[in-house]
Amino acid sequence: MEYIKLPHSIKSKDENGKILAEITFPENEPGIFTIDHTYVSETLAGQGVAGKLVQMAVDQIREQGGEIRATCPYASGWLKKKGII
């Protein structure tokens, strides 16, 4: 699966442009990025895509020297489980 990395989101689309997976992490305060939304299509459920999206967001935020926060329940749980927040 190909991922499109943007400054505050990462997504994957099918051949028709429909979003299959997406994570958003706006910079709500200077240097503070909040993961606020994670979506994975039912067709990809159980394949580890959501966790991969969160890890990719964490990596991208860290590359920018940012602090990570989360309001998305999935991302928050994942980050706590990994000891990141």
C-alpha positions, 0 to 999 in steps of 0.5 A: 500500500502506498502512503501519501505524506503531507505536513499534517496527515498521512493517507492512502487511497485506492485507484479511484481516489477513495481514502482507505486509511488516514491519520491527521496530526495538526500543529495546534500550538507551535511544536505541538502536534495532536493526533486527532483522527485515525481512520482505516477502511473496513476492507483493511481491518485487522491488518495492522494499518492503524498502528502503522499509521500512528508509527508513521505519524510519530516518526514524522512528528519527531523528524520535525522536532515536535511534541506528540499528543493525542485526542484520538482514542486509538492513537492515545491507547497505542502511544501509551502502550508503546510508552511514547506518551 
